[in-house]
Amino acid sequence: MRFSHGRVVGSEHTLAYSPNFISSQHSAIIYNSNFMVQAPLPVVRPYATAGLGFVYVRGNGLQAVTGAKFAVNYGGGVKVKLTGPLGAQLDARGYTVRSIDAQALHVLEVSVGLVFSF
């Protein structure tokens, strides 16, 4: 679930759950708070975003993996207004999560979703 605001400069906040994080033995709750800049165009709006957050990992095995981990993310995408308050969004982000088994974990996330504007 993602909430964002601001026509050109704004912020967005993401709360997510991953039932299989790193392996099927680990799950994660992910929270990010991002700064966002988007083009104020009427139909197609490209944007860039960067932010900080945390990943709380729990599960069995690999004790160095479990617990709260600091995360940085960056990326961009495009929002397309379809009709009325309905739109679509294509997004690509890179995540760096520190202290995963004494290393940094780098993840690429690509997503497609619906946007409701009000």
Secondary structure, DSSP 4 states (H G I P E B T S, - for coil): -EEEE-SSEEEEEEEEEESSSSSTTEEEEEEEEEEEEE---SSEEEEEEEEEEEEEEEESS-TTT-EEEEEEEEEEEEEEEEETTEEEEEEEEEEEEEEETTEEEEEEEEEEEEEE--
